[in-house]
Amino acid sequence: MFSIKHKSAHVTKLYLNRSLVLGSLAGLTILFLLGAAAYAHLGDIPQVDARVGGLKAASFPKGNESAALRLAVNETGITAVTAEQLRTANFRFDTLSPATISLSRNGDAVPFLVKETATGSALYFYAQAITNTLEAPAIYLLQSGEGLAMAQLKSPPSGKGTSYGTHWYRWEENSSLLTQTNSDDIWFGPLLLAPHAWKLSLDAIRPTNGPGSLTIQLWSSTQDIPDPDHHVAVALNGRSLTNWYWDGIREETIELDIPQDTFAATTDNLLTIAMPGDTGATGEALYLDWIQLAYESELTTRYGQVLFGSSADNLLVHDTSEQMLIFDISNAAAPTYLYDYVYLENQVAFAGTGSNRTYAILEPDQAFVPEMNRIPQWEESLRSTTRGADYLAIVADVNGFGEAMQPLLALRQQQGLRVTAVSITQIYDEFGYGQQTTNAIRDFLAYTAANWQPPAPRYVLLVGDASYDLLNTANSPNKNLLPTALVKLNNDWGDEYIASDTWFTIFDDETPQMAIGRFPAQTLSQLTAMVQKTVDYETAVTTDLNWANNVLLVADDEPLFDTISDQFAATLKNDGYFVHELHMSVNENIHYEIMSAINQGVGLVSYVGHGGPRMWGDEAVFHADDAAMLTNATRLPIFATFTCLNGAFADPEIDSLAETLLGEAGGGAVVAIAPSGRVPLSLNDNANTTLSQAFYQVYTGNEAATIGDVLLLAKQEQTAVSTIHLFNLLGDPALRFHQP
């Protein structure tokens, strides 16, 4: 029930693309080396036929015309697509015009401008990127229909005007994921350990020697007795800007003015953020989140598109052409195209539109180009109110996953359930406006509960593994095929984000409404094994099911765990189960005894105690590597572990113990109930009120015949948010488990 025991701070070292993974003094920290956000190509995905009766996998055919395109944007600024690019993508249109083409984001119309260029007509719009890695990239939808034309305004100058404006530079690396933070953005930059001096070369800016401003956002992840226990010294070009002190584990924002003559009017500006390590704290660590710089610079399109601010009545842009484009983007939702400016000798003069305005200036070929993906022609809308289902399978878009699910879906239909399977991409398209967001999945399930033919779906099976690295930019072994929700919990160690599939089934309050499970498969062979084990468990012809009445209970070596395990044993024995108990307080050498018992056949395996992602106890009495030695293919248990992290299925680098047992073709487990994070100590103050006790009361009662119903009913009795979200079901929630 607790994390691995240590007398000192827990430090776990893994190597991930040469980036160190470690647990900081503040708690578990997972680092990912991420590059620029990339959006998956979805034009040729395997699609799922959602008709009751099975799945049919088929690629979206190349060359087919598409009435809609997803435009993935990774940079904020003026973005453009040409008529030629749209034709290459087989987008149907006669002419580029707001009269026939619609552009939108999250359901809201986005105004655009159509301009003729040297290579033909092009569509321009102001796009805003998403810097939060959990939501990026921003998706704009281009489709047939009436759109919104961008406003236009004449801007002839009344004088020569200023040649300078306020420019901005932002640095944000998104290379470290901190699950234990109260920040809404859990992605940070590098970890800095005092004493250290981190330097950022500002070679992308070309400032004057005028004043500016600097904002630094960071997260301090250590706390010690001295107050303050953190000290950061900030300097620009060797000139001290501040010595900043604060105390504790928290998000910290440093805001500074940059004096005149601090910038070098060259590309050789250097920002230094130093941690002297002089506060008296035993150790000092922080993560950089982002840095934003405002500075004065010349107005020119010589180096590319420019966004700048100004209050001047007239402005003068140097080194530009007569085709230069000017936009007032002060109102991001309603930008304005400025025209009728004056061009003379590679300079453009135009009138400003007011005080504190923001502009974008660029040559036509300097517009950002989005990544375009066609939206498939889905056979039937998920918003059709004539649809209905008892059993919903949401399938990741991986070749072969649709066919692999056929035996299980056929079995569920034979058992009298209304079966429907849908592609995760269709959910994104219809409930997320093309955005790959977890909200789309929950909104879809809420819609089915309220609008599909009753009764509402009872079971939801997510088919595909999840990863905290949502965009798979770290190139880790475990890809994010079908995301899970990251839920922020406040437990004994402070705020912590954990993976929760239950979150998808909570609509109006904190009570889950559907039994949900997941096949955490990365590959077709893994999914095939999970499906086959599930089908075999329910359909194997055998006269000997006595093994299914056997239960193996394992308790770690502390009195509390002995007590909880004994309570489980009493509940199970009263219902006719034969219980074999192993107490590490009596004997810690139970490694092979555990594996032998599983191989002989047990219907349920349960563990209470300290744990990690891949093992039980400090002694590792049972480890994920042991799964290869299990030969119980015809005697598969339900795996219920009320410890810490045994079900951390969203880790991009490793498979958790529960995942490994589920994916083992020759044995292991048929289904697992396991936590994705650390279990708060407070949940164990009264064992009768914990999820584990409620689980066994329902399991041995007559209220539920499926494992998903058991966990759902147990969760519906809980009041602790941590309990509801921490424990996930890996496997099919509609599994009909064997009972005495």
ChimeraX attribute file (.defattr): number of C-alpha atoms within 10 A of each C-alpha:
attribute: neighborCount
match mode: 1-to-1
recipient: residues
	/A:1	23
	/A:2	20
	/A:3	23
	/A:4	21
	/A:5	14
	/A:6	9
	/A:7	5
	/A:8	7
	/A:9	12
	/A:10	16
	/A:11	15
	/A:12	13
	/A:13	10
	/A:14	15
	/A:15	12
	/A:16	18
	/A:17	13
	/A:18	9
	/A:19	16
	/A:20	18
	/A:21	19
	/A:22	17
	/A:23	17
	/A:24	20
	/A:25	18
	/A:26	20
	/A:27	21
	/A:28	19
	/A:29	21
	/A:30	25
	/A:31	27
	/A:32	30
	/A:33	21
	/A:34	20
	/A:35	14
	/A:36	12
	/A:37	21
	/A:38	15
	/A:39	21
	/A:40	12
	/A:41	11
	/A:42	16
	/A:43	18
	/A:44	16
	/A:45	19
	/A:46	22
	/A:47	28
	/A:48	28
	/A:49	20
	/A:50	23
	/A:51	15
	/A:52	17
	/A:53	17
	/A:54	20
	/A:55	23
	/A:56	18
	/A:57	18
	/A:58	15
	/A:59	13
	/A:60	18
	/A:61	11
	/A:62	11
	/A:63	9
	/A:64	13
	/A:65	16
	/A:66	19
	/A:67	18
	/A:68	22
	/A:69	25
	/A:70	26
	/A:71	25
	/A:72	25
	/A:73	25
	/A:74	23
	/A:75	18
	/A:76	15
	/A:77	22
	/A:78	25
	/A:79	21
	/A:80	22
	/A:81	20
	/A:82	20
	/A:83	21
	/A:84	14
	/A:85	12
	/A:86	18
	/A:87	12
	/A:88	11
	/A:89	20
	/A:90	18
	/A:91	21
	/A:92	15
	/A:93	17
	/A:94	9
	/A:95	12
	/A:96	17
	/A:97	21
	/A:98	20
	/A:99	13
	/A:100	15
	/A:101	22
	/A:102	21
	/A:103	27
	/A:104	20
	/A:105	19
	/A:106	15
	/A:107	13
	/A:108	12
	/A:109	18
	/A:110	24
	/A:111	22
	/A:112	27
	/A:113	21
	/A:114	20
	/A:115	15
	/A:116	12
	/A:117	12
	/A:118	9
	/A:119	9
	/A:120	10
	/A:121	17
	/A:122	21
	/A:123	18
	/A:124	22
	/A:125	24
	/A:126	25
	/A:127	24
	/A:128	19
	/A:129	15
	/A:130	17
	/A:131	19
	/A:132	16
	/A:133	22
	/A:134	19
	/A:135	14
	/A:136	21
	/A:137	24
	/A:138	24
	/A:139	28
	/A:140	26
	/A:141	26
	/A:142	23
	/A:143	21
	/A:144	18
	/A:145	14
	/A:146	14
	/A:147	20
	/A:148	19
	/A:149	21
	/A:150	18
	/A:151	15
	/A:152	14
	/A:153	13
	/A:154	12
	/A:155	19
	/A:156	16
	/A:157	19
	/A:158	13
	/A:159	13
	/A:160	15
	/A:161	17
	/A:162	16
	/A:163	16
	/A:164	20
	/A:165	21
	/A:166	18
	/A:167	22
	/A:168	19
	/A:169	14
	/A:170	12
	/A:171	15
	/A:172	16
	/A:173	20
	/A:174	25
	/A:175	23
	/A:176	24
	/A:177	22
	/A:178	26
	/A:179	24
	/A:180	23
	/A:181	26
	/A:182	19
	/A:183	15
	/A:184	8
	/A:185	15
	/A:186	21
	/A:187	26
	/A:188	25
	/A:189	23
	/A:190	18
	/A:191	18
	/A:192	18
	/A:193	16
	/A:194	19
	/A:195	13
	/A:196	14
	/A:197	15
	/A:198	13
	/A:199	14
	/A:200	13
	/A:201	13
	/A:202	17
	/A:203	11
	/A:204	11
	/A:205	19
	/A:206	19
	/A:207	22
	/A:208	19
	/A:209	17
	/A:210	16
	/A:211	16
	/A:212	22
	/A:213	15
	/A:214	18
	/A:215	15
	/A:216	18
	/A:217	17
	/A:218	18
	/A:219	24
	/A:220	23
	/A:221	22
	/A:222	21
	/A:223	21
	/A:224	17
	/A:225	11
	/A:226	13
	/A:227	14
	/A:228	15
	/A:229	23
	/A:230	28
	/A:231	19
	/A:232	22
	/A:233	16
	/A:234	23
	/A:235	19
	/A:236	19
	/A:237	15
	/A:238	12
	/A:239	14
	/A:240	13
	/A:241	18
	/A:242	15
	/A:243	13
	/A:244	12
	/A:245	14
	/A:246	14
	/A:247	17
	/A:248	18
	/A:249	21
	/A:250	18
	/A:251	16
	/A:252	17
	/A:253	14
	/A:254	15
	/A:255	13
	/A:256	15
	/A:257	14
	/A:258	21
	/A:259	14
	/A:260	11
	/A:261	12
	/A:262	20
	/A:263	24
	/A:264	16
	/A:265	15
	/A:266	13
	/A:267	14
	/A:268	14
	/A:269	20
	/A:270	16
	/A:271	16
	/A:272	20
	/A:273	20
	/A:274	20
	/A:275	24
	/A:276	16
	/A:277	19
	/A:278	14
	/A:279	17
	/A:280	14
	/A:281	17
	/A:282	14
	/A:283	16
	/A:284	24
	/A:285	22
	/A:286	25
	/A:287	20
	/A:288	25
	/A:289	25
	/A:290	18
	/A:291	18
	/A:292	15
	/A:293	19
	/A:294	20
	/A:295	22
	/A:296	22
	/A:297	20
	/A:298	18
	/A:299	22
	/A:300	20
	/A:301	18
	/A:302	14
	/A:303	10
	/A:304	12
	/A:305	19
	/A:306	20
	/A:307	21
	/A:308	22
	/A:309	21
	/A:310	20
	/A:311	15
	/A:312	18
	/A:313	17
	/A:314	21
	/A:315	22
	/A:316	22
	/A:317	23
	/A:318	17
	/A:319	13
	/A:320	21
	/A:321	19
	/A:322	14
	/A:323	13
	/A:324	19
	/A:325	21
	/A:326	21
	/A:327	22
	/A:328	25
	/A:329	21
	/A:330	16
	/A:331	10
	/A:332	14
	/A:333	14
	/A:334	17
	/A:335	23
	/A:336	24
	/A:337	21
	/A:338	21
	/A:339	17
	/A:340	13
	/A:341	17
	/A:342	16
	/A:343	17
	/A:344	11
	/A:345	10
	/A:346	11
	/A:347	16
	/A:348	23
	/A:349	24
	/A:350	25
	/A:351	23
	/A:352	23
	/A:353	19
	/A:354	12
	/A:355	11
	/A:356	11
	/A:357	16
	/A:358	23
	/A:359	22
	/A:360	20
	/A:361	24
	/A:362	24
	/A:363	18
	/A:364	21
	/A:365	13
	/A:366	18
	/A:367	20
	/A:368	21
	/A:369	18
	/A:370	19
	/A:371	17
	/A:372	23
	/A:373	20
	/A:374	24
	/A:375	22
	/A:376	23
	/A:377	14
	/A:378	16
	/A:379	11
	/A:380	12
	/A:381	13
	/A:382	20
	/A:383	15
	/A:384	12
	/A:385	13
	/A:386	10
	/A:387	18
	/A:388	21
	/A:389	23
	/A:390	19
	/A:391	24
	/A:392	24
	/A:393	25
	/A:394	24
	/A:395	25
	/A:396	27
	/A:397	24
	/A:398	18
	/A:399	16
	/A:400	18
	/A:401	25
	/A:402	26
	/A:403	15
	/A:404	20
	/A:405	22
	/A:406	15
	/A:407	15
	/A:408	19
	/A:409	25
	/A:410	17
	/A:411	15
	/A:412	18
	/A:413	17
	/A:414	12
	/A:415	9
	/A:416	9
	/A:417	20
	/A:418	17
	/A:419	24
	/A:420	25
	/A:421	27
	/A:422	21
	/A:423	22
	/A:424	24
	/A:425	25
	/A:426	24
	/A:427	26
	/A:428	19
	/A:429	19
	/A:430	17
	/A:431	24
	/A:432	22
	/A:433	21
	/A:434	25
	/A:435	25
	/A:436	27
	/A:437	20
	/A:438	21
	/A:439	16
	/A:440	22
	/A:441	24
	/A:442	21
	/A:443	19
	/A:444	20
	/A:445	25
	/A:446	21
	/A:447	17
	/A:448	23
	/A:449	21
	/A:450	13
	/A:451	17
	/A:452	20
	/A:453	16
	/A:454	14
	/A:455	13
	/A:456	20
	/A:457	24
	/A:458	19
	/A:459	23
	/A:460	26
	/A:461	22
	/A:462	27
	/A:463	29
	/A:464	26
	/A:465	25
	/A:466	27
	/A:467	24
	/A:468	26
	/A:469	25
	/A:470	23
	/A:471	25
	/A:472	21
	/A:473	18
	/A:474	20
	/A:475	17
	/A:476	18
	/A:477	15
	/A:478	24
	/A:479	26
	/A:480	23
	/A:481	22
	/A:482	25
	/A:483	26
	/A:484	26
	/A:485	23
	/A:486	20
	/A:487	18
	/A:488	21
	/A:489	21
	/A:490	16
	/A:491	16
	/A:492	13
	/A:493	13
	/A:494	14
	/A:495	16
	/A:496	23
	/A:497	20
	/A:498	25
	/A:499	28
	/A:500	25
	/A:501	25
	/A:502	25
	/A:503	23
	/A:504	23
	/A:505	22
	/A:506	17
	/A:507	16
	/A:508	9
	/A:509	7
	/A:510	16
	/A:511	19
	/A:512	20
	/A:513	25
	/A:514	23
	/A:515	25
	/A:516	30
	/A:517	26
	/A:518	26
	/A:519	24
	/A:520	28
	/A:521	28
	/A:522	21
	/A:523	17
	/A:524	17
	/A:525	15
	/A:526	19
	/A:527	24
	/A:528	20
	/A:529	20
	/A:530	28
	/A:531	23
	/A:532	17
	/A:533	29
	/A:534	23
	/A:535	19
	/A:536	17
	/A:537	20
	/A:538	13
	/A:539	10
	/A:540	10
	/A:541	9
	/A:542	7
	/A:543	6
	/A:544	7
	/A:545	16
	/A:546	15
	/A:547	18
	/A:548	21
	/A:549	19
	/A:550	24
	/A:551	25
	/A:552	22
	/A:553	22
	/A:554	25
	/A:555	26
	/A:556	28
	/A:557	19
	/A:558	13
	/A:559	12
	/A:560	17
	/A:561	23
	/A:562	21
	/A:563	13
	/A:564	19
	/A:565	25
	/A:566	17
	/A:567	16
	/A:568	20
	/A:569	20
	/A:570	12
	/A:571	18
	/A:572	21
	/A:573	14
	/A:574	10
	/A:575	15
	/A:576	13
	/A:577	21
	/A:578	20
	/A:579	18
	/A:580	14
	/A:581	16
	/A:582	20
	/A:583	19
	/A:584	20
	/A:585	13
	/A:586	11
	/A:587	10
	/A:588	15
	/A:589	11
	/A:590	18
	/A:591	14
	/A:592	12
	/A:593	13
	/A:594	17
	/A:595	19
	/A:596	15
	/A:597	17
	/A:598	26
	/A:599	20
	/A:600	13
	/A:601	23
	/A:602	24
	/A:603	25
	/A:604	25
	/A:605	22
	/A:606	22
	/A:607	22
	/A:608	25
	/A:609	27
	/A:610	28
	/A:611	28
	/A:612	25
	/A:613	27
	/A:614	21
	/A:615	24
	/A:616	28
	/A:617	25
	/A:618	16
	/A:619	17
	/A:620	17
	/A:621	20
	/A:622	20
	/A:623	20
	/A:624	20
	/A:625	12
	/A:626	17
	/A:627	22
	/A:628	14
	/A:629	14
	/A:630	20
	/A:631	20
	/A:632	21
	/A:633	19
	/A:634	15
	/A:635	22
	/A:636	29
	/A:637	30
	/A:638	23
	/A:639	24
	/A:640	25
	/A:641	27
	/A:642	24
	/A:643	31
	/A:644	29
	/A:645	31
	/A:646	32
	/A:647	31
	/A:648	29
	/A:649	32
	/A:650	27
	/A:651	23
	/A:652	24
	/A:653	19
	/A:654	17
	/A:655	22
	/A:656	24
	/A:657	27
	/A:658	33
	/A:659	28
	/A:660	25
	/A:661	27
	/A:662	30
	/A:663	29
	/A:664	21
	/A:665	23
	/A:666	18
	/A:667	24
	/A:668	31
	/A:669	32
	/A:670	30
	/A:671	32
	/A:672	30
	/A:673	25
	/A:674	26
	/A:675	29
	/A:676	28
	/A:677	28
	/A:678	27
	/A:679	24
	/A:680	21
	/A:681	13
	/A:682	11
	/A:683	18
	/A:684	18
	/A:685	10
	/A:686	10
	/A:687	18
	/A:688	13
	/A:689	15
	/A:690	21
	/A:691	24
	/A:692	25
	/A:693	19
	/A:694	20
	/A:695	22
	/A:696	19
	/A:697	19
	/A:698	19
	/A:699	24
	/A:700	19
	/A:701	15
	/A:702	10
	/A:703	12
	/A:704	17
	/A:705	17
	/A:706	18
	/A:707	26
	/A:708	28
	/A:709	23
	/A:710	23
	/A:711	26
	/A:712	23
	/A:713	20
	/A:714	22
	/A:715	25
	/A:716	15
	/A:717	15
	/A:718	17
	/A:719	14
	/A:720	15
	/A:721	16
	/A:722	20
	/A:723	19
	/A:724	23
	/A:725	25
	/A:726	26
	/A:727	33
	/A:728	23
	/A:729	28
	/A:730	26
	/A:731	31
	/A:732	28
	/A:733	26
	/A:734	22
	/A:735	19
	/A:736	16
	/A:737	20
	/A:738	19
	/A:739	17
	/A:740	12
